């Protein structure tokens, strides 16, 4: 069985998280305030832990175009193409994007070197 690439869709973890959050949301809609009050009274430490985890989880929502999860230049090339609306880039397109990025970085390095030379 072929492994799916991360960019081909949501991972099992993402799907499970989404389903779990939906179930919690439904439970909260039914029992919300009373359950929170009871948790706070019975276990203030757990209540505080839950609140801090929820706040931390919503403070920095995952950006699907973030490069911080990239582990290779191929991942970066794929994200670059996704950032311009190319939803399902081919391997050839990703390779071309990596090459374009390399040329761009070389230009930036040349600009920086030129500026440093002028400052001397």
Buried (B, 14 or more C-beta within 10 A) or exposed (E): EEEEEBBEEEEEEEEEEEEEEEEEEEEEEEEEEEEBEEBBEEEEEEBEEBEEEEEEEEEEEEEEEEEEEBEEBBBBBBBBBBEEEBEEBEEEBBBBBBEEBEEEEEEEEEEEEEEEEEEE
